[in-house]
Amino acid sequence: MSGAVEARPVVAAPRTDIAPTAARQARARRHKIGRALLHVAAVALALWVLFPIYLITITAFSPRDVVYDYPKRVIPNQFSAETMDFFVNSTGVLGALWNSVVVAVTTLVLSTLIGAPAGYALARFAFRGRDAYRLMVLSTRAFPIVILSIPLAVSFIDWGIYDTVWSVALMHTALAMPFTILITSSIFLGVPKDLEEAALTLGCTPLTAFVRVVLPLALPGLAAASIFTFVLSWNEVFAAVILTLRERTLPALVLSALNESPAPFRFAAAWFMMAPSLVIIFVIRRYLLGLWGRVSR
Amino acid sequence: MGHSSSDSDLRLSRRAITRRNLVRAAGLGTAGLALGGLASGPGAAASPLGRGAGFPRRSQDGDSLVFLSTQLRPVEEAEKMRGTILADFEGEVEFIAEDTGPFNDRIAAEAEAGEGSVGVIGGQHGDFASFAQDGLLTDLSDLATELQDRGFVEQYLELGRYGGEVLNYIPWMQATYVMVANREALEYLPDGVDEAALQTSLTYDQLATWAGNVNEAEGQKLGFPAGEDGLLHRFLQGYGYPSFTGGVNTTFQNDDAVAMWEWFAGAWEFVNPQALSYNNMDEPLLSGEVWIAWDHTARLIGALRERPDDLIAFPAPRGPKGLGYMPVVAGLAIPKSAPDPEAARSLIEYLTRPEVQATTLREVAFFPTTAGELPGDLPEGVQAEAAAVLQTSASEDALQSLLPVGLGDQGGAYNKVFRDAFQSIVLDGNDVREVLTEQAANLQSVLDAAQAACWLPDPEGEGVCQVG
């Protein structure tokens, strides 16, 4: 009896051992294949994005006649800063670069200062017309800005801020606002209300509770959102073109000329426009996840 | 057990990342805010409503004359305008090149606001059409009289009146269309055509045979700018139609027009299929995708400058009715909203001086609109192009067409008729007569809408031009 009882596990043991091993091996194999496919897909995706960037970069730093060579060399055999030098020293490029930075930073600050409180209100308070308000904020994005160009320019001339960086920054702030409000509201939603209430019971005023408890938790998300605003402003062309004449931002200055400029300059300009965005994305990529509310965990 | 441990590891590391992020992001946020404070601080202090408030690059507002142009947009040309052509102007002038879209909006907006910053505008005849119609431009008749010794081409001054009394612009520079070929294509020239004959007697049939020979040996190497921003419609309006039919609108659907379209559909077999994406022909010529191309002189000069030894320029071919060609005129105008009309007038005076016109040709390859000989010291590429242009207008069978006159805002619709006919006949292979009958109705409604009289090469006359 006891022998039989003991015997059973002896027989059973190898069986239970074999089955999981086979299953595990099969699973491991499938896992390996899955991982390999994932890697191939990742590499393909990376190449798809990186190869054009690579081509732009090597062409931007090639001598002029090499740019027209066909088929293109994948590994360049000569470098030259000639076109890059011409591009950077063309009239207005450095000034426009500075303008772009001023406009983008001003937009970032203004839209955060105005948009974040609106987002907070949407996240924390139940008020009549909240959904309508949310929809209204979004609907401004659906409005085609192109048909506004002449009235906009006329108004800015009347107000005396036409052709200044401030007019572009104001316009960009308006354009970025729906984005800022909706993103910040989702960030504030991710901060537990309990923490705020606890702070209130422990002697904080609503303001200090916000500054000392909510803000630190929301900051990574806010930083990511505001850097998105920066990039949005950096890349915006239409408003910048129509509202400025002498105080061009970089995209406004470059894009009007690019269409009809020879290939070497297009590559130089493309590289010049692309590089700052790449740097910014490298800096912020780890904060981007914060957008989806990871901070609250 | 293993499970729960890895889970808590995960949680731990996640928390670690979160905390590290918090610290960094806080730093970043503060830096951003500080930067923003710096940037917006002085501006806000110096009243953000002041023009150009607190901005370091600008010396003083309204000092310099703004010269806004739809011409010379490419960076290199704009730089030459600023650095060389405008170098000797007595006042301070800021040259800004801009696309037609924002250009139109800006002038309209400044007119509406009654306060402008643009002093002089430069553009093609067509760019000014809507301003002329709305009366946004200063009458320059007296300036033209003052500058009589320049010897402006009388036809061009007439163009600037848009059929009315007001002279809306002063002719500034002109361009036209020529052909450029790679020297490698020369060995495939048809019998009886040599390099000299290319300059003086090439016909459309010979061009097709030539491109066919090249096609047999090397592939489709003929090129036309049929891209979205290409000027293919000008080929039809100023070259194909006049050369085959002797007219444009009045001969739109006759037998000669059918012959032209049949020629074009046949020649298209030898055209590089990429042509539908070509806007400028200089790059396909440089890369060797195309060996024989037709385009605007300004859109070919890049290739001729880059490789003057490998490329040759020659006039467009001639058809049964002659060598149709189309000069393109750019003009200078002063908007009524200009801040300093006197300075604007002196800039126009400067730009039309013979020596400045010569510099313009040398630097940016646009031709003078005034009497006088071409300068002798032209760069090789410009020289080649200038020779082809002179050869064109000097040809005995030359047949001049004007850019569409008096169409106003119907200019785009007018071009669309020709592009649509091209699409339908040449690309889709539809019946030529059927398509022409259909498009003739469209063309007539465009002309009716614009109330436009016929222009060269059609017989000029009173009343709305009738499609034939």
Boltz contact constraints between the chains, C-beta under 6 A:
constraints:
  - contact:
      token1: [A, 68]
      token2: [B, 286]
      max_distance: 6.0
  - contact:
      token1: [A, 68]
      token2: [B, 287]
      max_distance: 6.0
  - contact:
      token1: [A, 70]
      token2: [B, 287]
      max_distance: 6.0
  - contact:
      token1: [A, 90]
      token2: [B, 75]
      max_distance: 6.0
  - contact:
      token1: [A, 90]
      token2: [B, 79]
      max_distance: 6.0
  - contact:
      token1: [A, 91]
      token2: [B, 82]
      max_distance: 6.0
  - contact:
      token1: [A, 95]
      token2: [B, 57]
      max_distance: 6.0
  - contact:
      token1: [A, 102]
      token2: [B, 39]
      max_distance: 6.0
  - contact:
      token1: [A, 105]
      token2: [B, 35]
      max_distance: 6.0
  - contact:
      token1: [A, 105]
      token2: [B, 36]
      max_distance: 6.0
  - contact:
      token1: [A, 105]
      token2: [B, 39]
      max_distance: 6.0
  - contact:
      token1: [A, 106]
      token2: [B, 39]
      max_distance: 6.0
  - contact:
      token1: [A, 106]
      token2: [B, 40]
      max_distance: 6.0
  - contact:
      token1: [A, 109]
      token2: [B, 36]
      max_distance: 6.0
  - contact:
      token1: [A, 149]
      token2: [B, 105]
      max_distance: 6.0
  - contact:
      token1: [A, 150]
      token2: [B, 105]
      max_distance: 6.0
  - contact:
      token1: [A, 150]
      token2: [B, 108]
      max_distance: 6.0
  - contact:
      token1: [A, 150]
      token2: [B, 109]
      max_distance: 6.0
  - contact:
      token1: [A, 153]
      token2: [B, 109]
      max_distance: 6.0
  - contact:
      token1: [A, 154]
      token2: [B, 109]
      max_distance: 6.0
  - contact:
      token1: [A, 154]
      token2: [B, 112]
      max_distance: 6.0
  - contact:
      token1: [A, 154]
      token2: [B, 113]
      max_distance: 6.0
  - contact:
      token1: [A, 157]
      token2: [B, 113]
      max_distance: 6.0
  - contact:
      token1: [A, 157]
      token2: [B, 115]
      max_distance: 6.0
  - contact:
      token1: [A, 158]
      token2: [B, 113]
      max_distance: 6.0
  - contact:
      token1: [A, 160]
      token2: [B, 49]
      max_distance: 6.0
  - contact:
      token1: [A, 160]
      token2: [B, 51]
      max_distance: 6.0
  - contact:
      token1: [A, 164]
      token2: [B, 52]
      max_distance: 6.0
  - contact:
      token1: [A, 166]
      token2: [B, 48]
      max_distance: 6.0
  - contact:
      token1: [A, 219]
      token2: [B, 25]
      max_distance: 6.0
  - contact:
      token1: [A, 219]
      token2: [B, 26]
      max_distance: 6.0
  - contact:
      token1: [A, 219]
      token2: [B, 29]
      max_distance: 6.0
  - contact:
      token1: [A, 220]
      token2: [B, 21]
      max_distance: 6.0
  - contact:
      token1: [A, 220]
      token2: [B, 25]
      max_distance: 6.0
  - contact:
      token1: [A, 223]
      token2: [B, 25]
      max_distance: 6.0
  - contact:
      token1: [A, 223]
      token2: [B, 28]
      max_distance: 6.0
  - contact:
      token1: [A, 223]
      token2: [B, 29]
      max_distance: 6.0
  - contact:
      token1: [A, 241]
      token2: [B, 102]
      max_distance: 6.0
  - contact:
      token1: [A, 242]
      token2: [B, 102]
      max_distance: 6.0
  - contact:
      token1: [A, 242]
      token2: [B, 105]
      max_distance: 6.0
  - contact:
      token1: [A, 245]
      token2: [B, 117]
      max_distance: 6.0
  - contact:
      token1: [A, 256]
      token2: [B, 98]
      max_distance: 6.0
  - contact:
      token1: [A, 256]
      token2: [B, 99]
      max_distance: 6.0
  - contact:
      token1: [A, 257]
      token2: [B, 73]
      max_distance: 6.0
  - contact:
      token1: [A, 257]
      token2: [B, 75]
      max_distance: 6.0
  - contact:
      token1: [A, 260]
      token2: [B, 73]
      max_distance: 6.0
  - contact:
      token1: [A, 260]
      token2: [B, 74]
      max_distance: 6.0
  - contact:
      token1: [A, 261]
      token2: [B, 74]
      max_distance: 6.0
  - contact:
      token1: [A, 261]
      token2: [B, 75]
      max_distance: 6.0
  - contact:
      token1: [A, 262]
      token2: [B, 302]
      max_distance: 6.0
  - contact:
      token1: [A, 263]
      token2: [B, 283]
      max_distance: 6.0
  - contact:
      token1: [A, 265]
      token2: [B, 75]
      max_distance: 6.0
  - contact:
      token1: [A, 287]
      token2: [B, 25]
      max_distance: 6.0
